[in-house]
């Protein structure tokens, strides 16, 4: 095509010059025979006009021939250019690019699985070792409990009076238990640090009592109750429960979302594993509440309200920091050790 363009350019240049030369020629539009001249001169003039007109006709024929050739060549070149445009279109290349990008992503995912498998195996081993130790602890507890029950039975059989006293120490009557509960609640300096938290707690309880009635179906309530009573033992399980709650809220209006969150939180804070005062489980449950509060930002206020209605203790954990985020619900305090942390968590959920 390059040679064709060169030839076409040369032809166009020559034709343009021929047109310019033709325009330079001067000839009368119409020949007029001057009858006043003698016959020989008149013949010479007529032949001269004929020759000039003949030359112009020849040049015009050459020019039109060249122009027609240029038009034909332009059409041919135009068709070739269109073919080249179609041939060098990047549409198919873009599709290939998308495909190779997808392949690269799949390969990276496979590599990630290969690279992380040793770590996952190690995690599984650690979890298994942890479960074995837990089983050992539980078995030890059973042995100790069994021995204690055996000793207690032996003591009862040998000394009925002593047994009754021991029983009273172990199992105080209702009035003693209520007195101890009242003392625990009123000891604000030791357990709450600030009497104002009790006022906040009481106001939250009033607000909770004004929340709208739950109108979800029974099947939905049952599903949410299962999630609310989940006992999580690691952060993977924790995130799984939170994500299921978030998924249940998807594509719901604000009222239904509020009902789901409210019922889940009520189930969680009143679940049996919290009432058993398990500090580790309480920690994960607290972290779950914090994670749910973070993911459901639009309903963060109601999450706080429900939590703060549980106990005066919880009226100081949801304070905004400079990053406009919220502190972890059951996180360690900066000045407490592990034993102090466990004791504080036990006190919080014992009150409830």
C-alpha positions in Angstrom: 0.0 0.0 0.0 3.0 2.3 0.6 4.0 2.2 -3.1 0.4 2.8 -4.2 0.3 5.9 -2.0 3.5 7.1 -3.5 2.3 6.5 -7.1 -1.0 8.2 -6.3 0.8 11.2 -4.8 3.0 11.5 -7.9 0.0 11.3 -10.2 -1.9 13.9 -8.2 1.1 16.3 -8.4 1.5 15.9 -12.1 -2.3 16.3 -12.7 -2.3 19.4 -10.6 0.5 20.9 -12.7 -1.3 19.9 -15.9 -4.4 21.8 -14.7 -2.3 24.8 -13.8 -0.6 24.8 -17.3 -4.0 24.4 -19.0 -5.4 27.4 -17.1 -2.4 29.4 -18.4 -3.3 28.9 -22.0 -5.4 31.7 -23.5 -7.9 31.0 -26.3 -11.0 32.8 -27.5 -14.2 31.2 -26.4 -15.7 31.5 -29.9 -13.7 31.9 -33.2 -14.9 34.8 -35.4 -13.9 34.9 -39.1 -12.7 38.3 -40.1 -14.0 38.7 -43.6 -12.1 42.0 -44.1 -8.9 40.0 -44.4 -7.7 38.3 -47.5 -8.5 34.6 -47.9 -5.0 33.3 -47.1 -4.9 35.2 -43.8 -8.3 34.0 -42.9 -7.3 30.4 -43.6 -4.1 30.8 -41.5 -6.1 32.3 -38.6 -8.7 29.5 -38.7 -5.9 26.8 -38.7 -4.2 28.5 -35.7 -7.4 28.5 -33.6 -7.9 24.8 -34.6 -4.4 23.9 -33.4 -4.9 25.7 -30.1 -8.3 24.1 -29.5 -6.9 20.7 -30.4 -4.1 21.1 -27.8 -6.6 22.1 -25.1 -8.8 19.1 -25.8 -5.9 16.7 -25.6 -4.8 18.2 -22.3 -8.3 18.0 -20.9 -8.5 14.4 -21.9 -5.2 13.6 -20.2 -6.4 15.5 -17.1 -9.7 13.8 -16.8 -8.0 10.4 -17.4 -5.6 11.1 -14.5 -8.5 12.3 -12.3 -10.5 9.2 -13.0 -7.4 7.1 -12.2 -7.0 9.0 -8.9 -10.6 8.4 -8.0 -10.3 4.7 -8.7 -7.0 4.4 -6.8 -8.5 6.3 -3.8 -11.5 3.9 -3.7 -9.1 0.9 -3.8 -6.9 2.4 -1.1 -10.0 3.3 1.0 -11.1 -0.3 0.9 -7.7 -1.5 1.9 -7.6 1.0 4.8 -11.0 -0.2 6.0 -9.7 -3.8 6.0 -6.7 -2.7 8.0 -8.9 -0.9 10.4 -10.9 -4.1 11.0 -7.7 -6.2 11.1 -6.0 -4.0 13.7 -9.1 -3.4 15.9 -8.3 -4.0 19.6 -11.7 -5.3 20.5 -10.6 -9.0 20.5 -7.3 -8.0 22.3 -9.4 -6.5 25.1 -11.3 -9.7 25.5 -8.0 -11.6 25.6 -6.7 -9.1 28.1 -9.8 -9.7 30.4 -9.3 -13.5 30.1 -5.6 -13.4 31.0 -6.3 -11.1 34.0 -8.9 -13.6 35.3 -6.4 -16.4 34.9 -3.8 -14.4 36.8 -6.2 -13.8 39.6 -7.1 -17.5 39.8 -3.4 -18.4 39.9 -2.8 -15.9 42.7 -5.7 -17.4 44.7 -4.2 -20.9 44.2 -0.8 -19.7 45.2 -2.3 -18.0 48.3 -3.9 -21.3 49.3 -0.7 -23.2 48.8 1.3 -20.6 50.8 -1.1 -20.4 53.7 -1.8 -24.2 54.0 1.2 -24.8 56.4 0.0 -22.0 58.6 -3.6 -23.3 58.6 -2.3 -26.8 59.5 -0.4 -25.2 62.4 -3.5 -23.3 63.5 -5.5 -26.6 63.4 -2.8 -28.3 65.5 -2.9 -25.5 68.0 -6.7 -25.6 68.3 -6.5 -29.4 68.6 -4.0 -29.1 71.4 -6.1 -26.4 73.1 -9.2 -28.7 72.9 -7.2 -31.6 74.4 -6.1 -29.4 77.3 -9.7 -28.2 77.8 -10.9 -31.8 78.0 -8.2 -32.6 80.5 -9.3 -29.6 82.6 -12.9 -30.7 82.4 -12.0 -34.3 83.4 -9.9 -32.9 86.3 -12.9 -30.8 87.4 -15.1 -33.9 87.2 -12.7 -35.9 89.4 -12.4 -33.0 91.9 -16.2 -32.6 92.0 -16.7 -36.3 92.4 -14.2 -36.5 95.2 -15.8 -33.4 96.9 -19.3 -35.0 96.6 -17.9 -38.3 98.0 -16.2 -36.4 100.9 -19.4 -34.4 101.6 -21.5 -37.5 101.6 -19.1 -39.2 104.0 -19.2 -36.1 106.3 -23.0 -36.0 106.2 -23.2 -39.6 107.3 -20.8 -39.1 110.2 -22.0 -35.7 111.3 -25.4 -34.5 110.4 -25.2 -31.2 112.2 -21.8 -30.3 110.6 -23.3 -31.2 107.2 -26.2 -28.8 107.7 -23.8 -26.0 108.5 -21.7 -26.8 105.5 -24.8 -26.8 103.3 -25.8 -23.4 104.5 -22.4 -22.0 103.7 -22.4 -23.5 100.2 -26.1 -22.7 99.5 -27.2 -19.5 101.3 -31.0 -19.0 101.5 -32.8 -16.5 99.3 -32.5 -13.5 101.7 -28.7 -13.9 102.0 -28.4 -14.1 98.2 -30.5 -11.0 97.7 -28.6 -9.1 100.3 -25.3 -10.1 98.6 -26.7 -9.0 95.2 -27.8 -5.6 96.7 -24.4 -5.1 98.2 -22.8 -5.8 94.9 -24.9 -3.4 93.1 -24.6 -0.6 95.6 -20.8 -0.9 95.9 -20.3 1.7 93.1 -16.8 2.6 94.0 -15.4 -0.9 93.6 -17.5 -2.1 90.6 -18.6 1.0 88.8 -16.3 3.8 89.9 -18.8 6.5 89.2 -22.4 6.7 90.6 -23.5 8.5 87.4 -23.2 5.2 85.5 -26.1 3.8 87.6 -28.3 6.8 86.5 -27.3 6.1 82.8 -28.1 2.5 83.3 -31.6 3.3 84.7 -32.3 5.7 81.9 -31.3 3.1 79.3 -33.6 0.5 81.0 -36.5 3.0 80.6 -35.6 3.6 77.0 -35.4 -0.2 76.3 -38.9 -0.7 77.7 -40.2 1.8 75.1 -38.7 0.0 72.1 -41.4 -1.3 69.6 -42.6 -4.8 69.9 -40.8 -7.5 67.9 -42.9 -8.5 64.9 -40.6 -11.0 63.1 -41.9 -14.4 62.2 -41.4 -17.3 64.7 -39.0 -19.0 62.3 -36.9 -15.9 62.0 -36.9 -15.4 65.8 -35.7 -19.0 66.2 -32.9 -18.6 63.7 -31.7 -15.3 65.4 -32.0 -17.0 68.8 -29.6 -19.7 67.6 -27.1 -17.0 66.6 -27.5 -15.1 69.8 -26.8 -18.2 71.9 -23.8 -19.2 69.9 -20.7 -20.0 72.0 -17.7 -18.7 70.0 -14.2 -19.8 70.9 -12.1 -17.9 68.3 -12.2 -14.9 66.1 -13.1 -16.9 63.0 -16.3 -18.2 64.6 -17.0 -14.7 66.0 -16.8 -13.1 62.5 -19.0 -15.9 61.1 -21.8 -15.2 63.6 -21.6 -11.4 63.0 -21.6 -11.9 59.2 -24.7 -14.1 59.4 -26.5 -11.4 61.4 -25.4 -8.7 58.9 -26.6 -11.0 56.0 -30.0 -11.3 57.7 -30.3 -7.5 57.8 -29.5 -7.2 54.0 -32.3 -5.9 51.8 -34.4 -5.1 54.9 -36.0 -1.8 55.7 -34.8 0.0 58.8 -37.6 -1.2 61.0 -36.9 -4.9 60.2 -33.2 -4.4 60.6 -33.7 -2.8 64.0 -35.9 -5.7 65.1 -33.3 -8.3 64.0 -30.4 -6.4 65.8 -32.6 -5.9 68.9 -33.6 -9.5 69.2 -30.1 -10.8 68.5 -28.6 -8.5 71.2 -31.2 -9.5 73.8 -30.5 -13.2 73.1 -26.8 -12.6 73.3 -26.7 -10.7 76.6 -29.1 -13.1 78.3 -27.6 -16.3 76.9 -26.8 -19.1 79.4 -23.0 -19.1 78.7 -22.8 -15.5 79.9 -24.8 -16.2 83.0 -22.3 -19.0 83.8 -19.6 -16.3 84.1 -17.2 -17.7 81.6 -14.6 -14.9 81.2 -13.2 -16.2 77.9 -16.6 -16.5 76.3 -17.6 -13.2 77.7 -14.6 -11.6 76.0 -15.5 -13.1 72.6 -19.2 -12.1 73.1 -18.1 -8.6 74.0 -15.9 -8.4 70.9 -18.8 -9.7 68.8 -21.0 -6.8 70.0 -18.3 -4.3 69.1 -17.8 -5.9 65.7 -21.6 -5.8 65.1 -21.7 -2.1 66.2 -19.0 -1.3 63.7 -20.6 -3.1 60.7 -24.1 -1.7 61.4 -23.0 1.9 61.9 -26.5 3.2 61.2 -27.9 1.3 64.2 -24.9 1.9 66.5 -27.0 4.0 68.9 -29.5 1.2 69.5 -26.6 -1.3 70.0 -25.2 1.0 72.7 -28.6 1.4 74.3 -29.3 -2.3 74.6 -25.8 -3.0 76.0 -26.0 -0.2 78.5 -29.3 -1.5 79.8 -27.6 -4.7 80.9 -25.5 -3.3 83.7 -24.2 0.0 85.1 -20.7 -1.5 84.3 -21.4 -1.3 80.5 -22.2 2.4 80.6 -18.5 3.4 80.2 -17.3 1.0 77.5 -18.7 2.7 74.4 -16.9 6.0 74.5 -15.7 7.5 71.2 -12.0 8.1 70.7 -10.2 10.6 68.5 -10.6 8.3 65.5 -14.4 8.4 65.8 -14.4 4.7 66.5 -15.6 2.8 69.5 -13.5 0.9 72.1 -13.7 -2.9 72.2 -16.4 -3.8 74.6 -14.5 -6.3 76.7 -10.9 -5.2 76.0 -8.2 -5.1 78.6 -7.7 -1.9 80.6 -4.2 -0.5 80.4 -3.5 -0.9 84.1 -4.9 -4.4 84.8 -3.3 -7.8 84.6 -4.9 -11.1 83.4 -6.3 -12.0 86.8 -7.8 -8.5 87.4 -9.3 -8.7 83.9 -11.0 -12.0 84.6 -12.3 -10.8 87.9 -13.8 -7.7 86.3 -15.5 -9.6 83.6 -17.0 -12.0 86.1 -18.4 -9.2 88.2 -20.0 -7.6 85.1 -21.9 -10.6 84.1 -22.6 -11.8 87.6 -24.6 -8.6 88.1 -26.8 -9.3 85.1 
